[in-house]
Amino acid sequence: MIHPTSQERRQKTRSKIPRMIRVRPSEPMAEDFDEILPTINASRNSVYFVPQNGVFEPKMRVFITYPYASDPGSINQEFIGQVTRVDVLPGNKQGVAVHLLMPIYVGTKETIR
């Protein structure tokens, strides 16, 4: 039997079903990116993914559209997120965990927290 090395801190259960997301920087950067990619796992308030570029670092702010679909009439919810963890993966890749801080509403709705 395997015992975890530390106590589980996650408040929401994780789904390992891939969902498409869109990730882009929330501030101007030297290396601009806009990626549409699947999640490795996700919960209601966080996502984990493997991006094509390696520009992510802890505490970086990003815009996350979750879930993302390009179909006409899709309801794509955009969030402001903060990178909480960057894992080094084989093949010079990164695994990036992002905490979804708050939704972004465009139009007449107000952001309530």
N, C-alpha and C positions, 0 to 999 in steps of 0.2 A: 504494500500500500504506500502510495506517495503522499507525503505531507507537504503542504505549501510552506515555503520558507518565511513568508510574512502573511499578515492578516489581509484578507481581501478588503479593499477600500472602495470598490465600485458600489454605487447605490442602485444602479439599474442593470438588469441582465443584458448580456451581449447576444446579438444575433449574428450567426456566421453565414447567413445568406447574403451573397453579394448584392449591393444596391449601387446604382450609378450615382456619382457625385460630380460636381464641378468645383474646382479649387482655383482661386486666384488671389493675388496679394491685395491687402486692404490699403497699403501705402505704396507710393512709387518706389521701385527698386531698380538697381542697375541691371539685374537679370529678370525681366518681366516674364510671367508664365500664366497660362490659362489652360488647365488640364481637365479633361472629362475622363474619369476612370472608376473602376469598381472598388468598393470597400472590401477589406478582408473581414472585418467585423464592425458592428455598430450597435449603439443603443439610442435611446431617445435624446441623449444630450452629449454624445461623443461618437467619433468615427475613427477608424484606423485604416490606413491605406498605404500603398507603395507607389510613390510618384515616379515619373520618368526623369525628373530633374533632381538634383541634390542640393537645393538651396534652402531647405527648411532647417530651422534651429529653434530651440525651446524659447517660449514666450513671444514668438512671432505671431502677429495677427493676420488672419486670412478671412476671405469671404468663402463660405461653403454653401453651395446649393444642394440640399439634401431632402428628399431624393431628387434626382435630376432626370428629366426626359425631354427630348427635343420634339416630341409629337405635338401637332397643333392642339391647343386647348389644355396642355399639361399644366398642372398646378405645381410650380416649382417654388419651394420655400427657401429663402436665402437667410443665412445666419452669419453673424460675426463670430469667428472662432479664434481660439488661442492654442498654439502648439504646446502640448504638455510634455511630450516625449518624442525623441528621435532615436530609433534603433538602427544600428549598423547591421545590414543584411549581406549575405553572400552576393558576389557579383557586383560589388561597389554600388549597392542600392541602399535606400533608406526605408524604414518603416516609420510612419508618422502618425502619432495619436493627437487628435484635435478635440478640445472641449468646446462644445457649442455654447457660447455665452448668452446670446440673445438673438431672436429673430429680427429681421429687417422688414418693415412693412412699407410698401410704396403705395401711396394713395391716402385714403381717408382714415385708415386704422391707426391707432396709437400703439406704441410699444409699451406694454405694461409689465412690470417686474416687481 
